[in-house]
Amino acid sequence: MFNASRAPMHHIDRKELYTSLEKRLEYLQSFLDFGPDDMAALESGSKYLRTFIPALVNIIYRKLLQYDITARAFSTRSTSYEGPIKQQLDEEAPQILHRKVFLRGYLNALCKDPGSKAFWEYADKVGMMHTGLGRSAPLHIEYVHISATLGLIQDVLNEAILSHPKLAIGRKIAITKALGKVIWIQNDLFAKWYVRDGEEFSDDAVLPEKEKEGFIGGRKIVGEGEIEGEVDRMELEEARNTARSTLYSVGTGGVSDSQFYDIAEGEV
């Protein structure tokens, strides 16, 4: 049994948690025991995780368009707007297709390289951009919808991984644990822009620069949904078949075979 009294006491500078992204990440990763084993699990499982992403993106946007309060944000750029909306969007609307491209790219990056400093800088910037900052056209999404969406992502991916017939139970556990830690760190990097904790240090905080979406420091971090790298075609086809059947079992909302493969082929 773990005995907390025997663990060494680590000093955490409170101000640094609110003024230094690097120090905040160090604390979160240490607290969650996110380390080399988690990185190895995500690296080994990324091929399987990324094949789930096209159908997962469909699930997420069907869910967001299912509620007026989240659907209106694609027209008004705010979940707090309660006035009339000129157009009711569907999944084929240009702005929805555009958002799907970036969500696929973001999820691919999340499953591929969460050990990269640049990725976490971008993840922090994503949080900021949902609070009306860092965009020429401000976007205001209230936090309740952010956390619900992250919860949906984790729920669908967890069941897809744990239901995978080709993965050993040890790998399933390792991938699920590692992915959960990454999602909860991302959740914190959203929450930090919403909560008032540490606001006395706001003058010393460094804000991410305003750049094109998908970029940090002039470098493209999130692409347009592509799966990078060479993957054995037979293994990829088998993984896609498994992803399709697994995600059907957790509720893709009626994604057909042709839709799944049309989207998935665009990822390679």
DRENTITI-893153 format. One record per residue: residue in one letter; chain; x, y, z of N, C-alpha, C, O in turn; residue number from 1. Coordinates in steps of 0.1 Angstrom, whole numbers, m for minus. Example, Ala and Ser with C-alpha at 12.3 -4.5 7.8 and 13.67 -1.06 7.14 Angstrom:
<sites>
SITE   residuo   cadena     nc1     nc2     nc3    cac1    cac2    cac3     cc1     cc2     cc3     oc1     oc2     oc3   num
SITE         A        A     132     m57      78     123     m45      78     132     m33      78     142     m33      85     1
SITE         S        A     128     m22      71     137     m11      71     129       0      79     134      11      80     2
</sites>
This chain:
<sites>
SITE   residuo   cadena     nc1     nc2     nc3    cac1    cac2    cac3     cc1     cc2     cc3     oc1     oc2     oc3   num
SITE         M        A       8     m12       0       0       0       0       9      12       0      19      13       7     1
SITE         F        A       5      22      m8      13      35      m9      12      43       4       1      45       9     2
SITE         N        A      24      47       9      24      54      22      29      68      18      41      71      16     3
SITE         A        A      20      78      18      23      92      14      33      98      24      41     106      19     4
SITE         S        A      34      94      36      43     100      46      58      97      42      67     104      46     5
SITE         R        A      60      86      34      74      83      30      78      89      17      90      89      14     6
SITE         A        A      69      95      10      72     102      m3      79     115       0      76     122       9     7
SITE         P        A      89     118      m8      96     131      m6      87     143      m9      78     142     m18     8
SITE         M        A      89     154      m2      80     166      m4      86     174     m15      98     178     m14     9
SITE         H        A      78     177     m25      83     186     m36      78     200     m34      66     202     m31    10
SITE         H        A      86     210     m36      81     224     m35      76     228     m49      83     226     m59    11
SITE         I        A      64     234     m49      58     239     m61      56     254     m59      49     258     m50    12
SITE         D        A      62     262     m67      60     276     m67      47     280     m73      44     278     m84    13
SITE         R        A      38     285     m64      24     288     m69      24     298     m80      16     296     m90    14
SITE         K        A      32     309     m79      32     319     m90      36     313    m103      30     316    m114    15
SITE         E        A      46     304    m103      50     297    m116      39     289    m122      39     288    m135    16
SITE         L        A      30     283    m114      19     276    m120      10     285    m129       4     280    m139    17
SITE         Y        A      10     298    m126       1     307    m134       9     316    m144       2     323    m152    18
SITE         T        A      22     315    m143      30     324    m152      39     316    m162      44     322    m171    19
SITE         S        A      41     303    m159      50     295    m167      43     283    m172      40     274    m164    20
SITE         L        A      41     281    m185      35     269    m190      44     257    m187      39     246    m184    21
SITE         E        A      57     259    m189      66     248    m187      65     243    m172      65     230    m170    22
SITE         K        A      65     252    m163      64     247    m149      50     241    m146      49     231    m138    23
SITE         R        A      40     246    m152      27     240    m150      26     226    m155      21     217    m149    24
SITE         L        A      32     224    m167      32     211    m173      41     201    m165      37     190    m163    25
SITE         E        A      52     206    m160      61     198    m151      53     193    m139      54     181    m136    26
SITE         Y        A      45     202    m133      37     198    m121      27     188    m125      25     178    m118    27
SITE         L        A      19     191    m135       8     182    m139      13     168    m143       8     158    m139    28
SITE         Q        A      24     167    m151      30     155    m155      35     147    m143      34     135    m143    29
SITE         S        A      42     154    m134      47     147    m122      35     142    m113      36     131    m109    30
SITE         F        A      25     150    m111      14     146    m103       7     134    m109       2     125    m101    31
SITE         L        A       5     134    m122      m2     123    m129       7     111    m132       3     101    m138    32
SITE         D        A      20     112    m129      30     102    m132      30      99    m147      31      88    m151    33
SITE         F        A      29     110    m155      30     109    m169      45     108    m173      52     118    m171    34
SITE         G        A      49      97    m178      64      96    m181      67      87    m193      58      86    m202    35
SITE         P        A      79      82    m194      83      74    m206      74      62    m209      72      59    m221    36
SITE         D        A      69      56    m199      61      44    m201      48      48    m208      43      41    m217    37
SITE         D        A      42      60    m205      30      65    m211      33      69    m225      26      66    m235    38
SITE         M        A      45      75    m227      49      79    m241      51      67    m250      46      67    m261    39
SITE         A        A      57      57    m244      59      44    m252      45      38    m255      44      33    m267    40
SITE         A        A      36      38    m246      23      32    m248      15      40    m260       9      33    m268    41
SITE         L        A      16      53    m259       9      61    m270      16      59    m283      10      58    m294    42
SITE         E        A      29      58    m283      37      56    m296      33      43    m302      31      42    m314    43
SITE         S        A      33      32    m294      30      19    m299      15      18    m303      12      10    m312    44
SITE         G        A       6      25    m296      m8      25    m299     m13      35    m309     m25      35    m313    45
SITE         S        A      m4      44    m314      m9      55    m322     m15      50    m335     m24      57    m340    46
SITE         K        A     m10      40    m340     m15      34    m353     m30      31    m351     m38      33    m360    47
SITE         Y        A     m33      25    m340     m47      21    m337     m56      33    m334     m67      34    m339    48
SITE         L        A     m50      42    m326     m58      53    m321     m62      62    m333     m73      67    m334    49
SITE         R        A     m52      64    m342     m55      73    m354     m65      68    m364     m71      75    m371    50
SITE         T        A     m66      54    m364     m76      49    m373     m90      51    m368    m100      51    m375    51
SITE         F        A     m92      54    m355    m105      56    m349    m109      71    m352    m121      74    m351    52
SITE         I        A    m100      80    m355    m102      94    m355    m113      99    m365    m121     107    m361    53
SITE         P        A    m113      94    m377    m123      99    m386    m137      97    m381    m146     106    m382    54
SITE         A        A    m140      85    m376    m154      82    m371    m156      90    m358    m167      94    m355    55
SITE         L        A    m145      91    m350    m147      99    m337    m151     113    m340    m159     119    m333    56
SITE         V        A    m145     119    m350    m148     133    m354    m163     134    m358    m169     144    m354    57
SITE         N        A    m168     124    m365    m182     124    m369    m191     124    m356    m201     131    m355    58
SITE         I        A    m187     115    m347    m194     114    m334    m195     127    m327    m205     132    m322    59
SITE         I        A    m183     134    m326    m183     146    m319    m191     157    m325    m199     164    m318    60
SITE         Y        A    m191     159    m338    m198     169    m345    m213     166    m345    m222     175    m345    61
SITE         R        A    m217     153    m346    m231     150    m345    m236     154    m331    m247     160    m330    62
SITE         K        A    m228     152    m321    m232     155    m307    m233     171    m306    m243     175    m300    63
SITE         L        A    m223     178    m311    m223     193    m310    m235     199    m317    m241     209    m313    64
SITE         L        A    m239     193    m328    m251     198    m336    m264     193    m331    m275     197    m336    65
SITE         Q        A    m263     184    m321    m276     179    m315    m282     189    m305    m294     187    m302    66
SITE         Y        A    m274     198    m300    m279     208    m290    m278     222    m296    m268     226    m301    67
SITE         D        A    m289     230    m294    m289     243    m299    m278     252    m294    m272     260    m301    68
SITE         I        A    m275     250    m281    m265     259    m274    m251     257    m280    m243     266    m280    69
SITE         T        A    m247     245    m284    m234     242    m290    m235     244    m305    m225     249    m311    70
SITE         A        A    m246     241    m311    m247     243    m326    m246     258    m330    m240     261    m340    71
SITE         R        A    m252     266    m321    m252     280    m325    m238     287    m326    m236     297    m333    72
SITE         A        A    m229     281    m319    m215     286    m318    m209     286    m332    m200     294    m335    73
SITE         F        A    m213     277    m341    m207     276    m354    m213     287    m363    m207     290    m374    74
SITE         S        A    m223     294    m359    m229     305    m367    m226     318    m360    m223     328    m367    75
SITE         T        A    m226     318    m346    m224     331    m339    m211     332    m332    m208     343    m327    76
SITE         R        A    m203     321    m332    m190     321    m325    m191     324    m310    m182     329    m304    77
SITE         S        A    m203     320    m304    m205     321    m290    m216     312    m285    m226     311    m292    78
SITE         T        A    m214     306    m274    m224     297    m268    m233     305    m259    m243     300    m254    79
SITE         S        A    m230     318    m256    m238     326    m248    m249     334    m256    m258     340    m250    80
SITE         Y        A    m247     335    m269    m257     342    m277    m270     335    m277    m271     323    m280    81
SITE         E        A    m281     342    m275    m294     336    m274    m304     342    m283    m316     340    m282    82
SITE         G        A    m299     350    m293    m308     356    m303    m311     347    m314    m308     335    m314    83
SITE         P        A    m318     352    m324    m322     344    m336    m310     340    m344    m300     347    m345    84
SITE         I        A    m311     328    m350    m300     323    m359    m306     322    m373    m316     315    m375    85
SITE         K        A    m299     327    m383    m304     327    m397    m304     314    m403    m313     310    m410    86
SITE         Q        A    m294     306    m400    m292     293    m407    m290     281    m397    m281     283    m388    87
SITE         Q        A    m297     271    m398    m294     259    m390    m284     250    m398    m287     245    m409    88
SITE         L        A    m273     248    m392    m262     241    m399    m263     226    m398    m269     221    m388    89
SITE         D        A    m258     219    m408    m257     204    m407    m242     200    m409    m234     209    m411    90
SITE         E        A    m240     187    m410    m226     183    m410    m219     186    m423    m207     185    m424    91
SITE         E        A    m227     189    m434    m221     192    m447    m218     207    m449    m214     212    m459    92
SITE         A        A    m222     215    m439    m220     230    m440    m205     233    m441    m197     226    m434    93
SITE         P        A    m200     242    m449    m186     245    m451    m179     247    m438    m167     242    m436    94
SITE         Q        A    m185     255    m428    m177     257    m416    m176     245    m407    m166     243    m400    95
SITE         I        A    m185     236    m408    m184     223    m401    m174     214    m407    m166     208    m400    96
SITE         L        A    m173     213    m420    m163     205    m427    m149     211    m424    m140     204    m422    97
SITE         H        A    m148     224    m423    m136     231    m420    m131     227    m406    m120     224    m403    98
SITE         R        A    m141     228    m396    m137     225    m382    m133     210    m381    m125     207    m373    99
SITE         K        A    m140     201    m389    m137     187    m388    m122     185    m392    m115     176    m386   100
SITE         V        A    m118     192    m402    m104     190    m407     m94     193    m396     m85     186    m393   101
SITE         F        A     m96     204    m389     m87     208    m378     m89     199    m366     m79     196    m359   102
SITE         L        A    m101     194    m363    m102     185    m352     m95     172    m355     m88     166    m346   103
SITE         R        A     m95     167    m367     m88     155    m371     m73     157    m369     m66     149    m364   104
SITE         G        A     m68     169    m373     m54     172    m372     m50     173    m357     m39     168    m353   105
SITE         Y        A     m58     179    m349     m55     181    m335     m55     167    m328     m46     164    m320   106
SITE         L        A     m65     158    m331     m66     145    m325     m54     136    m329     m49     128    m321   107
SITE         N        A     m50     138    m342     m38     130    m347     m26     134    m339     m18     126    m335   108
SITE         A        A     m24     148    m337     m13     152    m329     m13     148    m315      m3     144    m309   109
SITE         L        A     m25     148    m309     m27     144    m295     m23     129    m293     m17     126    m283   110
SITE         C        A     m26     121    m303     m23     107    m302      m9     104    m306      m4      93    m304   111
SITE         K        A      m2     113    m313      11     110    m319      22     115    m311      32     107    m309   112
SITE         D        A      22     127    m306      34     133    m300      31     142    m288      34     154    m288   113
SITE         P        A      24     137    m278      21     145    m266      33     148    m257      32     155    m247   114
SITE         G        A      45     143    m261      57     146    m254      64     158    m259      74     163    m253   115
SITE         S        A      59     163    m270      65     175    m277      62     188    m270      50     190    m267   116
SITE         K        A      72     196    m267      69     209    m261      60     218    m270      51     225    m265   117
SITE         A        A      63     217    m283      55     225    m292      40     221    m292      31     229    m293   118
SITE         F        A      37     207    m290      24     203    m290      16     209    m278       5     214    m279   119
SITE         W        A      23     209    m266      16     215    m254      15     230    m255       5     235    m250   120
SITE         E        A      24     236    m262      22     251    m264      10     253    m273       2     263    m270   121
SITE         Y        A       8     245    m283      m4     246    m291     m16     242    m283     m27     249    m285   122
SITE         A        A     m16     232    m275     m27     228    m267     m31     239    m258     m43     242    m255   123
SITE         D        A     m22     247    m252     m25     258    m244     m31     269    m252     m40     276    m247   124
SITE         K        A     m26     271    m264     m31     281    m273     m46     278    m277     m54     287    m278   125
SITE         V        A     m49     265    m279     m63     261    m282     m72     265    m271     m83     270    m273   126
SITE         G        A     m68     263    m258     m76     267    m247     m78     282    m247     m89     287    m245   127
SITE         M        A     m68     290    m250     m69     305    m250     m79     309    m261     m87     318    m259   128
SITE         M        A     m78     303    m273     m85     308    m284    m100     305    m282    m108     312    m289   129
SITE         H        A    m104     297    m273    m119     295    m270    m125     305    m261    m136     304    m257   130
SITE         T        A    m116     314    m256    m121     324    m246    m121     338    m252    m122     348    m245   131
SITE         G        A    m120     339    m265    m121     352    m272    m108     358    m274    m107     370    m279   132
SITE         L        A     m97     352    m271     m83     357    m273     m76     351    m284     m80     340    m288   133
SITE         G        A     m66     358    m290     m58     352    m300     m64     350    m313     m57     343    m322   134
SITE         R        A     m75     355    m316     m81     354    m329     m86     367    m335     m90     376    m327   135
SITE         S        A     m85     369    m348     m90     381    m354    m105     382    m353    m111     392    m351   136
SITE         A        A    m112     370    m353    m126     369    m351    m128     361    m338    m127     349    m338   137
SITE         P        A    m130     368    m327    m131     361    m314    m141     350    m313    m152     350    m319   138
SITE         L        A    m137     339    m306    m146     328    m304    m148     326    m289    m138     326    m281   139
SITE         H        A    m160     325    m284    m164     324    m270    m172     311    m268    m184     311    m270   140
SITE         I        A    m165     301    m262    m171     288    m259    m170     286    m244    m160     286    m239   141
SITE         E        A    m182     285    m238    m182     284    m223    m176     270    m219    m177     260    m226   142
SITE         Y        A    m170     270    m207    m162     259    m203    m170     246    m202    m165     235    m204   143
SITE         V        A    m183     247    m198    m191     235    m196    m191     226    m209    m191     214    m208   144
SITE         H        A    m191     233    m220    m192     226    m233    m178     220    m237    m177     209    m243   145
SITE         I        A    m167     227    m233    m154     222    m235    m152     209    m227    m147     199    m233   146
SITE         S        A    m155     209    m214    m152     197    m206    m161     185    m210    m157     174    m210   147
SITE         A        A    m173     188    m215    m182     178    m219    m177     171    m232    m177     159    m233   148
SITE         T        A    m171     179    m241    m166     174    m253    m153     165    m251    m152     155    m257   149
SITE         L        A    m145     170    m242    m133     162    m238    m137     149    m232    m131     138    m234   150
SITE         G        A    m148     149    m224    m153     137    m217    m158     127    m228    m156     115    m227   151
SITE         L        A    m165     133    m238    m169     124    m249    m158     118    m257    m158     106    m260   152
SITE         I        A    m148     126    m260    m136     120    m266    m130     109    m258    m126      98    m264   153
SITE         Q        A    m128     111    m246    m122     101    m237    m131      88    m236    m126      77    m237   154
SITE         D        A    m143      90    m235    m153      79    m234    m152      70    m246    m151      58    m245   155
SITE         V        A    m153      76    m258    m154      69    m271    m140      62    m273    m140      50    m277   156
SITE         L        A    m129      69    m271    m116      63    m273    m113      51    m263    m108      41    m267   157
SITE         N        A    m117      53    m251    m116      43    m241    m123      30    m245    m117      19    m245   158
SITE         E        A    m135      31    m249    m143      19    m252    m137      13    m265    m137       1    m267   159
SITE         A        A    m133      21    m275    m127      16    m287    m114       8    m284    m112      m2    m290   160
SITE         I        A    m106      14    m275     m93       7    m272     m96      m6    m264     m91     m17    m268   161
SITE         L        A    m105      m5    m254    m107     m17    m246    m115     m28    m253    m114     m39    m249   162
SITE         S        A    m122     m24    m264    m129     m34    m271    m121     m40    m283    m126     m49    m290   163
SITE         H        A    m109     m35    m285    m101     m39    m296     m97     m53    m295     m91     m57    m285   164
SITE         P        A    m100     m62    m305     m98     m76    m304     m83     m80    m306     m79     m91    m303   165
SITE         K        A     m75     m71    m312     m61     m75    m315     m51     m71    m304     m40     m75    m305   166
SITE         L        A     m55     m62    m295     m46     m57    m285     m47     m66    m272     m57     m69    m267   167
SITE         A        A     m35     m69    m267     m34     m76    m254     m39     m67    m243     m38     m55    m244   168
SITE         I        A     m44     m73    m232     m50     m65    m221     m40     m55    m215     m44     m44    m211   169
SITE         G        A     m28     m59    m214     m18     m51    m209     m16     m38    m217     m14     m27    m211   170
SITE         R        A     m16     m40    m230     m14     m28    m239     m27     m19    m238     m26      m7    m239   171
SITE         K        A     m38     m25    m237     m51     m18    m236     m50      m9    m224     m54       3    m224   172
SITE         I        A     m46     m15    m213     m46      m7    m200     m36       4    m201     m39      16    m197   173
SITE         A        A     m24       1    m207     m13      12    m208     m18      23    m217     m16      35    m214   174
SITE         I        A     m24      20    m228     m28      30    m238     m39      39    m232     m39      51    m233   175
SITE         T        A     m49      32    m225     m60      39    m219     m56      49    m208     m60      60    m207   176
SITE         K        A     m46      44    m200     m41      52    m189     m34      64    m194     m36      75    m190   177
SITE         A        A     m25      62    m204     m17      73    m210     m26      83    m217     m24      95    m215   178
SITE         L        A     m36      78    m224     m45      87    m231     m53      96    m221     m55     108    m224   179
SITE         G        A     m57      89    m211     m65      96    m200     m57     108    m194     m62     119    m192   180
SITE         K        A     m44     105    m192     m35     116    m186     m34     127    m196     m34     139    m192   181
SITE         V        A     m32     124    m209     m30     135    m219     m43     143    m220     m43     156    m220   182
SITE         I        A     m55     137    m220     m67     144    m221     m70     153    m208     m75     164    m210   183
SITE         W        A     m66     148    m197     m68     156    m185     m58     168    m184     m61     178    m178   184
SITE         I        A     m46     166    m189     m37     177    m190     m43     188    m200     m42     200    m197   185
SITE         Q        A     m48     183    m211     m54     192    m220     m66     199    m214     m68     211    m216   186
SITE         N        A     m74     192    m206     m85     198    m199     m81     209    m190     m87     220    m189   187
SITE         D        A     m69     207    m183     m64     218    m174     m60     230    m183     m62     241    m178   188
SITE         L        A     m54     227    m195     m50     239    m203     m61     246    m209     m59     257    m214   189
SITE         F        A     m73     240    m209     m85     248    m212     m89     256    m199     m92     268    m200   190
SITE         A        A     m90     248    m188     m96     254    m176     m88     266    m171     m94     276    m166   191
SITE         K        A     m75     266    m173     m67     277    m168     m70     291    m174     m68     301    m168   192
SITE         W        A     m77     290    m186     m81     303    m192     m95     307    m188     m99     318    m191   193
SITE         Y        A    m102     299    m181    m115     302    m176    m116     305    m161    m123     314    m157   194
SITE         V        A    m109     298    m153    m110     300    m139    m102     313    m134     m94     318    m142   195
SITE         R        A    m105     318    m122     m99     330    m117     m87     327    m108     m81     336    m103   196
SITE         D        A     m84     314    m106     m73     311     m97     m60     317    m103     m58     317    m115   197
SITE         G        A     m53     324     m94     m40     329     m98     m41     342    m105     m31     347    m112   198
SITE         E        A     m53     349    m106     m54     360    m114     m46     372    m109     m43     382    m116   199
SITE         E        A     m41     371     m96     m32     382     m91     m18     382     m99     m11     391     m98   200
SITE         F        A     m16     371    m106      m3     370    m113      m5     373    m128       4     371    m136   201
SITE         S        A     m17     377    m132     m20     378    m147     m11     388    m154      m8     386    m166   202
SITE         D        A      m6     398    m147       3     408    m154      16     401    m158      23     406    m167   203
SITE         D        A      20     391    m151      33     384    m153      31     372    m163      41     366    m167   204
SITE         A        A      19     369    m166      17     357    m175      21     361    m189      19     372    m194   205
SITE         V        A      26     351    m196      29     353    m211      18     346    m219      15     335    m218   206
SITE         L        A      13     355    m228       2     350    m237       8     344    m250      18     350    m255   207
SITE         P        A       3     333    m255       7     329    m268       5     339    m279      m4     347    m278   208
SITE         E        A      14     340    m289      13     349    m300       1     346    m309      m4     334    m310   209
SITE         K        A      m5     356    m315     m16     354    m324     m10     349    m337      m2     356    m343   210
SITE         E        A     m14     338    m342      m8     332    m354     m20     324    m361     m31     323    m356   211
SITE         K        A     m16     320    m373     m26     312    m381     m29     299    m373     m21     294    m365   212
SITE         E        A     m41     294    m374     m45     282    m367     m36     271    m371     m34     268    m382   213
SITE         G        A     m32     263    m360     m24     252    m363      m9     255    m361      m1     246    m363   214
SITE         F        A      m5     267    m359       9     271    m358      13     276    m344       5     282    m337   215
SITE         I        A      25     274    m341      32     279    m329      46     283    m332      54     275    m338   216
SITE         G        A      49     296    m330      62     301    m333      66     300    m348      77     298    m351   217
SITE         G        A      56     301    m356      58     300    m371      59     286    m376      61     284    m388   218
SITE         R        A      58     276    m367      59     262    m371      45     256    m371      37     258    m361   219
SITE         K        A      43     248    m381      30     241    m382      30     229    m373      37     220    m375   220
SITE         I        A      21     229    m363      20     219    m353       9     209    m356      11     197    m355   221
SITE         V        A      m2     214    m360     m14     206    m363     m17     207    m378     m20     218    m383   222
SITE         G        A     m16     196    m386     m18     196    m400     m33     195    m403     m41     197    m394   223
SITE         E        A     m36     192    m415     m50     192    m419     m55     178    m419     m62     173    m428   224
SITE         G        A     m53     171    m408     m59     158    m405     m51     146    m411     m56     135    m410   225
SITE         E        A     m39     148    m416     m32     137    m422     m25     128    m412     m21     133    m401   226
SITE         I        A     m24     115    m415     m16     106    m407      m3     106    m413      m1     102    m424   227
SITE         E        A       7     110    m405      21     111    m410      28      98    m409      25      90    m400   228
SITE         G        A      38      96    m417      46      84    m416      41      72    m424      29      72    m428   229
SITE         E        A      49      63    m426      46      51    m434      40      40    m425      46      37    m414   230
SITE         V        A      29      35    m428      23      24    m421      20      12    m430      15      15    m441   231
SITE         D        A      23       0    m426      21     m11    m435       6     m11    m439      m3     m10    m431   232
SITE         R        A       4     m12    m452     m10     m11    m458     m19     m22    m452     m31     m19    m449   233
SITE         M        A     m15     m34    m452     m23     m45    m447     m27     m42    m432     m38     m44    m428   234
SITE         E        A     m17     m38    m424     m19     m35    m410     m29     m24    m409     m38     m24    m400   235
SITE         L        A     m27     m14    m417     m36      m2    m416     m51      m6    m420     m60      m2    m414   236
SITE         E        A     m52     m14    m431     m65     m18    m435     m72     m27    m424     m84     m25    m421   237
SITE         E        A     m64     m36    m417     m70     m44    m406     m74     m35    m395     m84     m37    m389   238
SITE         A        A     m65     m25    m392     m68     m16    m381     m81      m8    m384     m89      m5    m375   239
SITE         R        A     m83      m4    m396     m94       4    m400    m107      m5    m398    m117       0    m394   240
SITE         N        A    m106     m17    m403    m118     m26    m401    m122     m27    m387    m133     m27    m383   241
SITE         T        A    m111     m29    m378    m114     m30    m364    m120     m17    m358    m129     m17    m350   242
SITE         A        A    m114      m6    m362    m119       7    m358    m133       9    m361    m141      14    m353   243
SITE         R        A    m137       6    m374    m150       8    m378    m160      m1    m370    m170       4    m365   244
SITE         S        A    m157     m14    m368    m166     m22    m361    m167     m19    m346    m178     m19    m340   245
SITE         T        A    m156     m15    m341    m155     m11    m327    m163       2    m324    m171       3    m315   246
SITE         L        A    m161      12    m333    m168      25    m331    m183      23    m334    m191      31    m329   247
SITE         Y        A    m187      14    m343    m201      11    m345    m207       7    m331    m219      11    m328   248
SITE         S        A    m200      m1    m324    m205      m6    m312    m207       4    m301    m215       2    m292   249
SITE         V        A    m200      16    m302    m201      26    m292    m209      38    m297    m211      48    m291   250
SITE         G        A    m215      36    m310    m224      46    m314    m219      57    m323    m217      68    m319   251
SITE         T        A    m216      54    m336    m211      64    m345    m222      72    m351    m219      82    m358   252
SITE         G        A    m234      70    m347    m245      78    m352    m248      75    m366    m254      83    m373   253
SITE         G        A    m245      63    m371    m249      59    m384    m239      62    m395    m243      64    m407   254
SITE         V        A    m226      62    m392    m216      64    m403    m216      51    m411    m214      40    m406   255
SITE         S        A    m218      53    m424    m219      41    m433    m205      37    m436    m195      44    m434   256
SITE         D        A    m204      24    m442    m191      19    m446    m184      29    m456    m172      32    m455   257
SITE         S        A    m191      34    m466    m185      42    m476    m181      56    m470    m170      61    m474   258
SITE         Q        A    m189      61    m461    m185      74    m454    m172      72    m446    m163      80    m447   259
SITE         F        A    m172      60    m439    m160      58    m431    m148      57    m439    m138      64    m436   260
SITE         Y        A    m148      49    m450    m136      47    m458    m133      60    m466    m121      62    m469   261
SITE         D        A    m143      67    m471    m140      79    m478    m132      89    m469    m122      95    m473   262
SITE         I        A    m137      90    m457    m130      99    m447    m116      94    m444    m106     101    m444   263
SITE         A        A    m116      81    m440    m103      75    m436     m92      76    m447     m81      78    m444   264
SITE         E        A     m96      74    m460     m87      74    m471     m81      88    m472     m69      89    m476   265
SITE         G        A     m88      98    m468     m83     112    m468     m72     114    m458     m66     125    m458   266
SITE         E        A     m71     105    m448     m62     107    m437     m48     102    m441     m39     104    m433   267
SITE         V        A     m46      95    m452     m33      88    m455     m26      96    m465     m15      92    m469   268
</sites>
